[in-house]
């Protein structure tokens, strides 16, 4: 078995599950149906094409950078004399996820190649959410959970700085056999059976939610590193002040009065 890893990042992304009509929500992490649709688009499949091979892949997500929930409030005019039609759509802002699918090596490598040269445009949950940066991270010859645990942290630099270079990441893994099911396991209706617009169909699947499952550290943004940087800056300021004092003393020895404006001349 091999695992294909993907970095899912965008200014906005939205992963709905079983939402209808006026209110379209989003899960806190990518859904299997959403990522299956992304893979199907990369392969060039139509909505009425089969999904069995993609749906059978084991799916998992690591939350590297939790997003902020934002609401998009819509009003659509129905014409003169009629009230406006109101809808609400929710998105995740500035989120970064490490997603993986596990399966037969040949098919996994075909998916990796398709993501690099996709047949159709790709988006993260909705068409208004194209991915940014590198999407396909490559194939790992490892089981899904091992690959997700060992891959380097994918969070943005500004977020690493905000959390002082360390975090405890959550894993959300598909549990097909229900073996070793944790107390945090739950059901979600996002197993894709059909994307046909006339008859979309999804089934339930079990997921294991493992909070604080992976510890990550980046020494470049650690608290100790920040402290040493401030120490260097303070040392440089002290050295500059000392050199100014020495210069003033030398001027006074030669009988010259120190003129503060002279530092601005030239």
Protein Blocks (a to p, Z undefined) as FASTA:
>chain_A
ZZdddddddfbdcddehiahjbccddfbdcfklmmmmmmmmnopafkbcfklmmmpccdd
ddfbccddddddddddebehiacddddddddehiacdddddddfklmmmmmmmmmmcfbd
cdehiaklccehjfbgbjcdddfklmmmmpccfbdfklmmmnnopacdddddddfkopai
afkbccddfbcfbfcfklgcdddddddddehkbccddfklgfklmmmmmmmmmmmmmmmm
mmmmmmmmmmmmnopacdfklmmgZZ
